[in-house]
Every structure is written in structure tokens, then in C-alpha cells.
Amino acid sequence: VPTGHTDWWIPLDKLPYKQDLARAKQLLAEAGYPNGFETTIKASPQYPEFVSASVVLQSQLKRIGINAKIIQLEWGQFIKETFTQRPMDYDMKVTAWTFYPDPHHYLYNWWHSKSPSNQDFKNADLDAILEKAMASTDRDERKRLYFQAQQILLDEAPQIIWYTGNNVEAVRNEVKGYFQSYTG
């Protein structure tokens, strides 16, 4: 669950991901890629930040020997190749989620094995947790369950969410009664 969306997200200091280039190179070697490999990143210029993020990702991957070619696609083609067609056609893609007011939409809609948005990830424990969370009306129980679900996704890493954008607004002191929308 992205940061800033109420208190459903795992605090950043609790996330397991830390940059460790030596360990990344070691893991690549253990996986049979001591010299790295070639791959592609698909993005759409429909959203310029996707292309910019692809360039940053490409640069980071190069540091461990992975050479990534960026492929820019028109939005409709991007959606077709990386979301709707089966099997999907991409190694990596850069995209974004819209705001959802409840963690259900970030977790169940994308990761439950029976969700039409699921991209072939299956985990029976995750399914059971998400079903319990969806059925519960107790906020504390839901929060505990959604944290368990997020932990499974962190451990399994079917997808890496590597940044959350910030919305910055400037308002003069004379403006009264304005509240920034956390949905952007």
C-alpha cells in the first residue's frame, strides 16, 4: 500500500529492501548470471514520469551488470502488452496505480488469485488473508490482516513498488478553508 494513504502502509523503516550492490551481484552470479544479462523495460510516454522512472531504473540496473533497453509504447499498446493480453509481453514495465481509498483495492484486486487483475501470482495463504480482511468490519483486525498480506508480498516479491510520488501544493496565507486532497 503506498505511503500517504491513511495508515494502511508498512512504515518505510520496516521495509526489507536496502541497496546492496555486492549482494545483488552475488545473487546474480548464484543464479547463473555472473556477467549480468540483457532485458527490456516497457513504458508509455503517455505519462512522462514513466519514461523518466525507466531511465532511473535502467541506470540502477546497469550498476550490477543488467543492461536494460527502454521500449516506449503508445498507451493502448502498452496496456495491451503489459496488462490485458495473456500471456503478457514484458520483462519489466513502469506504470502506476491510481488512488484507492482502501487497501482492499491495492491488495485483493491485484493479488488475490481469482481477481481478474491478478497477473498470474498465486498464494493460498494470501488469498485466505485477503478474504478475511474483506469480510471483516473491525478496522484493527483488517489492518493486522492487510499488514500480513503486505508481508507476504514483500517476501514473495511478485512485483516491486519502488517509489511513491509526492504532490506538492503552495498556498498563500490569505487562502482560508482549503484542504489538500490526499488523492492528488
Summary of the structure (lengths in Angstrom):
residues: 184
radius of gyration: 18.8
end to end distance: 15.9
largest distance: 62.1
contacts: 420
relative contact order: 0.14
helix: 42%
strand: 9%
